[in-house]
Amino acid sequence: MNRLDKPHFNKKGGKNMVSNVLIIGSGGREHALAWKLAQSSRIGKLYIAPGNGGTRQIAENVAIDATDIDGLVQFAEKNEVGLTVVGPDDPLALGVVDAFQARGLRIFGPTRAAAEIESSKAFAKNLMNEAGIPTATFKIFSEYDKALAYVREHGAPIVIKASGLALGKGVYVCKTLAQAEAALAEIMLENVHKEAGKEVVVEEFLDGQEISIHAFCDGKNHVLLPPAQDHKPIRNGDKGKNTGGMGTIAPLSWVSADALRDIDERIVCSTLQALAKRGRQFTGLLYPGLKMTTSGPKVLEFNARFGDPETQSYMRLLKTDLLDILEACVDGTLADLAIEWHSGFAVCVVIASGGYPDEYKKGLPIRGVAEAGRVSDVVVFHAGTTFDGELKTSGGRALGVTAIGNTLRDALDRAYEAAHLIEFEGKQYRSDIGAKAIAMGF
């Protein structure tokens, strides 16, 4: 009997048990997680809800929206899903983990209360302030006039953030007062981020390199992943509007072991302790985005799930069975597991639709993905794609071209060789992913 034909139902977990797994989401992060999970010897049926045009090749796409909590719970019960993995932020903010746990279903991710560290930037800033976690000075506003007066008083550069979830587009780094005034109007008067912009956080501008820190957490212990660096602005040289992320590199050779220990102690440990003290014990993946300032690392914001596109790079480097790690986090046994990584570097270059992060066309035919995937050490992850007999665009960030190499330059050269082979009307991508690290000699 083929283990994929008739998997064993594994509700409680176990290192030798085959498990059906459901991944919630439809982006490049979810495709990368599925790609890695599919390599586990213990995977039974692998489902993705709703999935995309690429995930259908390695798993079964399920036509349930990521925010349809009841539908997801019912599917997991009906299909004897042993572990559910939450990709995006929205279902976490809606309490998907609480709903699954109430039905005795195993799920990787934080509860609604713990996930508020991402769903409310105001909550996160107040938590950091109370716990002494290093971050930019800030003030929170729910009234436009008061926010405007504060911004005019303090001047630029200044950072303005929609407090709620805004698909990575709610952060405005304003170099001039005019930009800051326009940002406030866009968030609080034009309501471009809807409910996410009902409250804004105005904070000091921090200078320095931005890095992404990820930590697997089981509620008692945690393990850091290698540091990564995202490239959020849409254009080369970090110009233009912020996006959900245009590309990543990992690891970061210039972040020392001492710096990582400092980040672990002063930021990750302190945050997990502060949440636990407030009855919000965190299980899943904690992801603080940091600025490495001249006065040390400071938190820009927290995420309560895997980063995207960081995950696309991480899964290329991860050596340990991902299913073992996720189950250890859910079961509280992370301390018993040694997590290993491949040597070398991994990169991700995001190919986006023309017009993104603003309005863009959908349904455009995509060519060259198979050819790109044949470039040595390249894997193309799908994000905003759909398949109706032909592969087409369906989102702002369409594809993530990942590559590995012994050096960062090797990985970047392969990724860009592959990215050049992919074609669709209006495609855009940054040509300077990793350029700052290369310029530093890494």
Long-range contacts (C-beta under 8 A, 24 or more apart in sequence): 3-44, 4-44, 4-45, 7-43, 7-44, 7-45, 8-44, 9-80, 9-82, 10-44, 10-82, 10-83, 11-80, 11-82, 11-104, 11-105, 11-106, 12-106, 13-82, 13-83, 13-106, 13-327, 13-330, 13-331, 15-42, 15-324, 16-42, 17-42, 17-82, 18-42, 18-43, 18-44, 19-43, 19-44, 19-82, 19-83, 19-323, 19-327, 20-44, 20-45, 20-46, 20-47, 20-79, 20-80, 20-81, 20-82, 20-83, 21-45, 21-46, 21-47, 21-81, 21-82, 21-83, 21-84, 21-85, 21-323, 22-47, 22-48, 22-49, 22-62, 22-72, 22-75, 22-76, 22-79, 22-81, 22-83, 22-84, 22-85, 23-47, 23-48, 23-49, 23-59, 23-84, 23-85, 23-87, 24-48, 24-49, 24-66, 24-72, 24-84, 24-85, 24-86, 24-87, 24-88, 24-91, 24-96, 25-49, 25-66, 25-86, 25-87, 25-88, 26-50, 26-51, 26-52, 26-55, 26-66, 26-383, 27-52, 27-87, 27-88, 27-308, 27-383, 27-384, 27-395, 27-397, 28-308, 28-309, 28-311, 28-312, 28-348, 28-350, 28-381, 28-382, 28-383, 28-397, 28-399, 28-400, 29-87, 29-88, 29-306, 29-307, 29-308, 29-309, 29-311, 29-312, 30-55, 30-87, 31-55, 31-312, 31-381, 31-382, 31-383, 31-400, 32-311, 32-312, 32-314, 32-315, 32-381, 32-400, 32-402, 33-85, 33-87, 33-306, 33-311, 33-315, 33-322, 34-58, 34-59, 35-315, 35-379, 35-381, 36-315, 36-318, 36-322, 37-85, 37-322, 37-323, 39-321, 39-322, 40-321, 40-322, 40-323, 40-324, 41-321, 42-321, 42-323, 43-323, 44-82, 45-79, 47-75, 47-79, 47-81, 49-75, 52-382, 52-383, 52-384, 52-385, 52-386, 52-394, 53-382, 53-385, 53-386, 53-387, 53-391, 53-392, 53-394, 54-369, 54-380, 54-381, 54-382, 54-385, 55-382, 56-387, 66-90, 66-91, 67-91, 67-94, 69-94, 69-95, 69-96, 69-99, 70-99, 72-96, 72-99, 72-100, 73-99, 73-100, 73-103, 73-105, 76-100, 76-105, 77-103, 77-105, 81-105, 82-106, 83-107, 83-108, 83-323, 83-326, 83-327, 83-330, 84-108, 85-109, 85-326, 86-284, 86-305, 87-305, 87-306, 87-308, 88-305, 89-115, 89-118, 89-119, 89-165, 89-303, 89-304, 89-305, 90-165, 92-118, 92-119, 92-304, 92-305, 93-118, 93-119, 93-165, 97-284, 106-327, 106-330, 107-330, 108-283, 108-284, 108-285, 108-326, 108-329, 108-330, 109-283, 109-284, 109-285, 109-304, 109-305, 110-282, 110-283, 110-284, 110-286, 110-304, 111-280, 111-281, 111-283, 113-279, 113-280, 114-275, 114-280, 114-281, 114-282, 114-283, 114-284, 114-304, 115-304, 115-305, 116-280, 117-271, 117-275, 117-280, 117-282, 117-286, 117-302, 117-304, 118-165, 118-301, 118-302, 118-303, 118-304, 118-305, 119-164, 119-165, 119-304, 120-163, 120-164, 120-199, 121-161, 121-162, 121-163, 121-164, 121-201, 121-301, 122-163, 122-199, 122-201, 124-301, 124-302, 125-201, 125-203, 127-271, 127-274, 127-275, 127-278, 128-271, 128-299, 130-274, 131-270, 131-271, 131-273, 131-274, 132-270, 133-266, 133-267, 133-270, 133-271, 133-274, 133-299, 134-266, 134-267, 134-296, 134-297, 134-298, 134-299, 135-203, 135-298, 135-299, 135-300, 136-203, 136-204, 136-205, 136-206, 136-291, 136-298, 136-300, 137-203, 137-204, 138-201, 138-202, 138-203, 138-204, 139-201, 139-202, 139-203, 140-199, 140-200, 140-201, 140-202, 141-199, 141-200, 141-202, 142-198, 142-199, 142-200, 144-184, 144-185, 144-188, 144-189, 147-184, 147-188, 147-200, 147-202, 148-181, 148-184, 150-202, 151-177, 151-180, 151-181, 151-184, 151-202, 152-177, 152-181, 154-202, 156-180, 156-205, 157-205, 158-202, 158-203, 158-204, 158-205, 159-202, 159-203, 159-204, 159-205, 159-206, 160-184, 160-187, 160-200, 160-201, 160-202, 161-200, 161-201, 161-202, 161-203, 161-301, 162-187, 162-193, 162-196, 162-197, 162-199, 162-200, 163-196, 163-197, 163-198, 163-199, 163-200, 163-201, 164-193, 164-195, 164-196, 164-197, 164-198, 164-199, 165-196, 166-193, 166-196, 166-197, 167-244, 168-232, 168-242, 168-243, 168-244, 168-245, 169-193, 169-241, 169-242, 169-243, 169-244, 169-357, 170-196, 170-197, 171-232, 171-242, 171-301, 172-242, 173-205, 173-242, 206-291, 206-293, 206-298, 206-300, 207-291, 207-293, 207-294, 208-291, 208-292, 208-293, 208-294, 209-291, 209-292, 209-436, 210-289, 210-290, 210-291, 210-292, 210-300, 211-252, 211-255, 211-289, 211-290, 211-292, 211-297, 212-248, 212-287, 212-289, 212-290, 212-307, 212-310, 213-263, 213-267, 213-268, 213-287, 213-288, 213-289, 213-290, 214-285, 214-286, 214-287, 214-306, 214-307, 214-310, 214-314, 215-268, 215-285, 215-286, 215-287, 216-285, 216-325, 216-328, 216-329, 216-334, 216-339, 217-272, 217-282, 217-283, 217-284, 217-285, 217-286, 217-329, 217-334, 218-283, 218-328, 218-329, 218-330, 218-331, 218-332, 218-333, 218-334, 218-335, 219-281, 219-282, 219-283, 219-332, 220-332, 220-334, 220-335, 221-334, 221-335, 222-268, 222-269, 222-272, 222-286, 222-334, 223-334, 223-339, 224-260, 224-263, 224-264, 224-268, 225-314, 226-250, 226-251, 226-252, 226-314, 226-317, 226-341, 227-251, 227-252, 227-255, 227-260, 228-252, 228-307, 228-310, 228-313, 228-314, 229-434, 229-436, 229-437, 230-289, 230-307, 230-309, 230-310, 231-430, 231-432, 231-433, 234-352, 234-356, 234-357, 234-428, 234-430, 235-430, 236-430, 236-431, 236-432, 237-432, 241-357, 241-358, 242-357, 243-352, 243-356, 243-357, 243-396, 243-397, 244-308, 244-357, 244-396, 244-397, 245-307, 245-308, 245-309, 245-310, 245-350, 245-397, 246-309, 246-349, 246-350, 246-352, 246-397, 246-429, 246-430, 246-433, 247-309, 247-347, 247-348, 247-349, 247-350, 247-429, 247-430, 247-433, 247-434, 248-307, 248-309, 248-310, 248-312, 248-313, 248-347, 248-348, 248-433, 249-313, 249-345, 249-346, 249-347, 249-408, 249-411, 249-412, 249-433, 249-434, 249-437, 250-310, 250-313, 250-314, 250-317, 250-345, 250-346, 250-347, 251-317, 251-345, 252-437, 252-442, 253-408, 253-437, 253-442, 254-437, 254-440, 254-442, 255-292, 259-292, 259-297, 262-296, 262-297, 263-290, 263-297, 266-296, 266-297, 267-297, 267-299, 271-302, 283-329, 283-330, 284-329, 285-329, 308-383, 309-348, 309-350, 309-397, 309-400, 310-348, 312-348, 312-381, 312-400, 312-402, 313-346, 313-347, 313-348, 313-402, 314-346, 316-342, 316-346, 316-379, 316-402, 316-403, 316-404, 317-341, 317-342, 317-344, 317-346, 317-404, 318-342, 342-404, 343-406, 344-404, 344-405, 344-406, 344-407, 344-411, 345-404, 345-405, 345-406, 345-407, 345-408, 345-410, 345-411, 346-402, 346-403, 346-404, 346-411, 347-402, 347-403, 347-404, 347-408, 347-411, 347-412, 347-415, 347-433, 347-434, 348-381, 348-400, 348-401, 348-402, 348-415, 348-433, 349-400, 349-401, 349-402, 349-415, 349-416, 349-419, 349-429, 349-430, 349-433, 350-383, 350-397, 350-399, 350-400, 350-401, 350-429, 350-430, 351-397, 351-398, 351-399, 351-400, 351-401, 351-419, 351-422, 351-427, 351-428, 351-429, 352-396, 352-397, 352-398, 352-427, 352-428, 352-429, 353-384, 353-393, 353-395, 353-396, 353-397, 353-398, 353-424, 353-426, 353-427, 353-428, 354-425, 354-426, 354-427, 354-428, 355-426, 356-396, 356-397, 356-428, 357-396, 360-396, 360-426, 361-393, 361-425, 361-426, 362-392, 362-393, 362-394, 362-395, 363-392, 363-393, 363-394, 364-392, 364-393, 364-424, 364-425, 364-426, 365-390, 365-391, 365-392, 365-424, 366-391, 366-392, 366-393, 366-398, 366-399, 366-422, 366-423, 366-424, 367-422, 367-423, 367-424, 368-421, 368-422, 368-423, 369-399, 369-422, 371-421, 372-401, 372-418, 372-419, 372-421, 372-422, 373-418, 375-403, 375-414, 375-417, 375-418, 375-421, 376-414, 377-403, 377-404, 377-405, 377-411, 377-414, 378-402, 378-403, 378-414, 378-415, 378-417, 378-418, 379-403, 380-418, 380-422, 393-424, 398-424, 398-427, 408-434, 408-437, 408-438, 408-442, 409-438, 412-438
